[in-house]
Amino acid sequence: MIDALRCIMLDFDGTIAETERFGQRVAYNRAFSELGLEWNWSEEIYGDLLSVAGGKERLLYYLERYHPERLSDASTPDLIIEIHRAKIKHFA
C-alpha cells in the first residue's frame, strides 16, 4: 500500500512546453532544407500531421497525402530514416 504520493510525472513535450509547433516542426523543416528537399511544413500542415503518432509514421503519412509519387521510389524508406535522423539532430 502506498501511503503518500511521492512524485508526479508529466509529459512536457507538447504538453507543458510548445515543442511541437516551435520545436519539432521547425526541426523537420531544417532537416528538409539540409537534405535538399523543397518541403515546408506550415503550422496548418503540421497540425494535420499530428494526428499520426511517431516521427517516421508521420513522414510516411505526409508522403501519402502530399507526395504520393514518392511512394513508388525504392529509396523512400531510406529517405524517411535520413529525414528523421536529421530532424532529431536539429531538435536537440
N, C-alpha and C positions, 0 to 999 in steps of 0.2 A: 504494500500500500504506500502510495506517495503522500507524504504529509504536507508538502508545500511545493509550490511552483518554483522551479529553480531557474528556468530561462524561457525565453520566447524567441523562436526563430522566425525571421521574416525573409521573404524573397525581395531583395532590393531591386534587382534588375527588372526595370519596367513597372515596379510597384511603388517603391519609395522614391527612387530616382528615375527621371525620364530618360532612360538609356536607349529605349527603342528608337524614338524619333530623332534624338540628338546624338546618339552614340552608334547603335547598330546600323541604322540606315546610312549614316554618313560614312561609316567604315565600309559598307558594301559599295557605295558609290566611289570611294577611293580605290577599292580593290578593282572595280570595273575599269577605272581610268588607268591604273597601273598595268593591267593586262591588255590594254588597248581596245577595250570594249566600249562602244558608244551607247551604253545603257545608263540610265539615271532613274533611281527610284525616288519619285516625288513622295511627299507625305501621303497623298491620296493613294498612290500605288502601294506604298508600304503598308498603309492601313489595311488594304485588301489582303496583302500577303501575310499579315499577322494572324489570319485565320488558320494558317498552316504552322504546326509546331515543328521546330527543328530547322537549322540553317540550310542543310543540303536539300531537305524536303521542300523548303520554301523556294530555293533556287529552281528546283525541278518544276514546281507549280508555276513560277514566273515564266519559265520557258514554255510550258504548255499553253499558257494564256497569251503571252506577248511575242514569243519567237518559236512557234511550233515547228518551223522549218529546221531548227537546230536539233530537234529530237532524233532525226534520222542520221545525224552525223555521229560516226563511231567514236569520235574524240569527246563528245559531250559529257559522259560520266567523269572523265579526267578533268575537263574544264570545270565542272561543278566542284570537284575536290580542290582544284587550284584556286578558284574564287573564294571558297570557304576558308582556306588557309590564309590567303591574303587578307580577308576580312578580319580574321582573328588577330593578325598582326597589327592591322590598323586600329582595331578596337582596344588593344592593350595599352 
